[in-house]
Amino acid sequence: QVQLVQSGAEVKKPGASVKVSCKASGYTFTSYDIFWVRQATGQGLEWMGWMNPNSGNTGYAQKFQGRVTMTRDTSISTAYMELSSLRSEDTAVYYCARGGSYYKYWGQGTLVTVSS
Amino acid sequence: QAVVTQEPSLTVSPGGTVTLTCGSSTGAVTSGHYPYWFQLKPGQAPRTLIYDTSNKHSWTPARFSGSLLGGKAALTLSGAQPEDEAEYYCLLSYSGARSGFGGGTKLTVL
């Protein structure tokens, strides 16, 4: 069965970077895009961007351009989302989701807390 | 970047009908925006109810339906149940392979 398993919770200081992983199983990793979505504390859902694991091509929401980088390691079927220059407003649960299935498959979410 | 708009909150009586809408600052929402509707409950990952305007996943209760209405995407709940109390988010796709969520609608069943 399709599974997306994300890395554990992180606590970061303002100005630091965080890298969240999303390990895929149960399907061919390079066949479907990976999307990243977050929900900041007390806020709504935000679409952050996508990555094609086959080509490495990416597309980022304007809000995160310059601060987010989405990459992958196809040898271990894992996608990564790195967010830099963290600020308190980036405290959120970050989710990965698989494309090609109308957002049917989601990771469990990773809580990133930004605090001094 | 386009702004996607939703009603901040709505209330529906048990067994009643309510329609949530999703608009775009770029103009009328069309099928070309491939509208999605997600249900979000505390502590859970988002769950897709509707995709491509009106299509349902296998788990989507029959009481939910999606459509285009007056230049907006719409999610109609007919016969509301207590377990439908949640936040609902629409997602629209734009050119350049970008997408955006609305601000969400908090639905109360009361």
Interface residues (C-beta under 8 A of the other chain):
Chain A: V37 Q39 G44 L45 E46 W47 W50 G59 A61 Q62 K63 Y95 Y102 Y103 K104 W106 G107 Q108 G109
Chain B: Q1 Y36 F38 L40 A45 P46 T48 Y51 D52 N55 H57 E87 Y89 L91 G96 A97 R98 S99 G100 F101 G102 G103 G104
